[in-house]
Amino acid sequence: MQTFSANEAKTQFGHFIDVAQREPVRVMRRDRVVGVMVSAKDYEAMREFYANRLQHTLTETAAQAEQAGLTPELLDDLLSDES
């Protein structure tokens, strides 16, 4: 992964974007990572990956809750504001 200072990213923006189309580019300011630029294709792939992972987690959790006997009615009772 290449690294640009924030100033380099600003002054060489065209080159910065070209590099980011090939690989992620780290942006540093005062010796700290302040961002990472990725291509739109990589960004969409990451979003899809995390959405699929979340869906899998939700499905798995729902199955575990059902196996433990948690019904929608019991869940409503547990989450209600009434004691």
N, C-alpha and C positions, 0 to 999 in steps of 0.2 A: 504494500500500500504506500503510495507516495504521500508526502506531506508538504503542504504549502503553509506559509504564514498567512495571517488574515490580510496583511498588506499585499503579499504576492498574489493571493487569490483575487484581490481587487484590481491590482495594476495589470495582471496577466489573465484577465477573466476569460478571454477566448481560449487560451491555452488550457486554463484550469478546467473549463467545460469539456474540451477535447479529451483531456486525460481522464476525466470522470466517466466518459462514455466507454472507456476500456477497463477501468478498475476504480474501486472506491478511493477517494482522496480525502485525507485527514486535513483539517484546518486548525492551526494552532494560533493562540494569542497568549502572550506572556507565559510561555512554556506549559500551557494547558490546552488540551483538545477542546475546541468549542463547537466543532461540527464535523460532519462527514458528508461529502457530496457523492451521490451515486447516480447512475443513469436512471432514466424513467423506467426502463425495462426491468432493471434490478429492483427498483423501488416497488413496482407492481408485483414482482415475484415474491418479495418479502411480505407485502400485505396479504397476498393470497396464502402464503405459507402460514402466517400467524392466524389468519381467519380460519383456515382448515384445522389448525392445532386447537384453537378455541372451541370450534364445533365438536371436535373429537372429545375434548375435556368435558364439555357440557353433556354430551351423550353418555359418556362413561359415568359421570357423576349422577346423572338421572337414573341410570341403571342400578348403581350402587344404592341410591336412596330408595328405589323401589324394592330392591332385595331386602333392605333393612326395615321395610314396612311403612315407609313414609308415603302417605297418600296426599293428594291435593288438599283434602279437607283438613288433615292433620297439619299440614304446612300452613294453611290459612289460619288455623287456631294458634299455632306457634308464633306467627308473624303479626297477629292482631294486637292492637294497642290495649285491649281489655285484659285485665288480669283474671 
